[in-house]
Amino acid sequence: MSNAINQSPKAVENWMENLKQSKPKVTKLQFYYHNSRNPEMNLSAVQVATAPVFSDQPPYFGVLTITDDPLTVGPEISSKRVGYAQGFYATSSLEEVSMLMGVTFIFTDGEYNGSTLDILGRNPIGERYRELPIVGGSSNNNMIV
């Protein structure tokens, strides 16, 4: 299934720049979110509940996981840590592997040290580009929330 509208990150950025509104305040962040359910590799996510009808095959409906995941400057888990993501995700679709996520990104280093972003929404993890709603957060005055 394809979409007629280009939704790549660059296309969205171009769309935002052409809005006929007052100048938007934009903060660009780039970091890597590491999630591991493997106790031998920096465990950061723990399954805490499973539905009685759970299947070990996709879409894994009814699994609740709690997370405390590192955020880093690079794709390697060993790269400099800039914060962590604490929250939950639950597999919430009978049709595809999709999660309902409630996560707070807590920045602990650099320009945004002390700022947070609160995410709550559907994450269809099989899609290449996804947008998750930022529903709140706090600012150390360097980040527009």
C-alpha positions in Angstrom: 0.0 0.0 0.0 1.5 3.4 -0.9 0.6 6.9 0.0 0.3 9.6 -2.6 1.8 12.2 -0.2 5.5 12.2 0.4 5.8 11.8 4.2 9.6 11.6 4.5 11.3 13.7 7.1 12.6 16.2 4.5 9.2 16.5 2.8 7.6 17.3 6.2 10.3 19.9 6.9 9.7 21.5 3.5 5.9 21.5 4.2 6.4 23.2 7.6 8.6 25.9 6.1 5.9 26.8 3.5 3.1 27.3 6.1 1.5 30.7 5.8 1.6 31.4 9.6 3.8 33.3 11.9 7.3 32.0 12.1 7.3 28.7 13.9 9.8 28.0 16.6 11.6 24.8 15.7 14.0 22.6 17.8 15.7 19.9 15.9 16.9 16.9 17.9 18.8 13.9 16.8 19.4 11.0 19.1 19.2 7.2 19.1 16.7 5.3 21.2 18.0 1.9 22.4 15.5 -0.7 23.6 16.7 -4.2 24.7 14.7 -7.0 26.2 17.9 -9.2 26.3 19.3 -9.5 29.9 22.7 -10.2 28.5 22.8 -7.0 26.4 21.9 -4.0 28.6 18.4 -4.9 29.6 16.2 -1.8 29.4 12.7 -3.3 28.8 10.7 -5.8 30.8 7.5 -7.5 29.9 5.2 -7.2 32.9 1.9 -8.5 31.5 0.5 -10.8 28.8 -3.0 -11.3 27.7 -4.4 -14.8 28.2 -4.9 -15.2 24.4 -1.3 -14.1 23.7 0.5 -15.7 20.8 4.2 -15.8 20.3 3.6 -14.9 16.6 2.9 -11.5 15.1 1.0 -9.3 15.9 1.8 -10.3 19.6 -1.5 -8.7 20.8 -1.8 -7.9 24.5 1.8 -7.6 25.7 2.7 -4.8 28.2 6.3 -3.8 28.5 7.9 -1.2 30.9 11.0 0.6 29.6 14.0 2.6 30.9 15.9 3.0 27.6 19.1 4.9 27.0 19.2 7.8 24.5 22.6 8.3 22.8 24.3 10.7 20.4 25.2 7.8 18.0 23.7 4.5 16.8 26.1 2.5 19.1 24.9 1.7 22.6 28.4 2.7 23.8 28.1 6.2 22.3 27.7 9.2 24.7 24.4 9.1 26.6 22.2 12.2 26.5 19.2 10.9 28.4 16.8 8.1 28.8 13.2 7.2 27.8 11.0 5.9 30.6 7.5 4.5 30.1 5.5 1.7 28.6 4.4 0.1 25.4 1.6 -2.3 24.8 1.0 -4.3 21.6 -2.5 -3.0 20.7 -3.5 -4.3 17.2 -5.0 -7.5 16.0 -4.0 -6.8 12.4 -0.3 -5.7 12.6 2.5 -5.3 15.0 1.6 -1.9 16.5 2.1 -0.4 19.9 0.5 2.1 22.1 3.4 4.0 23.7 3.5 6.3 26.6 7.1 7.5 27.1 8.9 10.4 28.6 12.3 11.4 27.0 14.4 12.8 29.8 17.5 14.7 28.6 20.4 14.6 31.0 23.3 16.1 29.1 24.1 18.8 26.6 22.1 21.8 25.5 18.8 20.2 26.5 19.9 18.9 29.9 16.8 19.1 32.2 14.2 19.1 29.4 11.7 16.4 28.8 9.3 15.4 26.0 6.2 13.3 26.7 5.0 11.0 23.9 1.7 9.2 23.9 0.3 7.5 20.8 0.2 4.7 18.3 3.5 3.4 16.9 3.1 1.2 13.8 6.6 -0.3 14.1 6.5 -1.9 10.6 6.4 1.4 8.8 9.6 3.1 7.7 8.5 6.6 8.7 6.4 7.1 11.8 5.3 10.2 13.7 4.4 10.0 17.4 2.5 12.8 19.1 4.3 14.9 21.6 1.7 15.7 24.2 3.7 17.6 26.7 7.1 18.1 28.3 9.2 20.6 30.2 11.9 22.9 29.1 15.2 24.2 30.4 14.6 27.3 28.2 16.7 26.0 25.3 14.0 23.8 23.9 10.6 24.9 22.6 8.0 22.4 23.9 
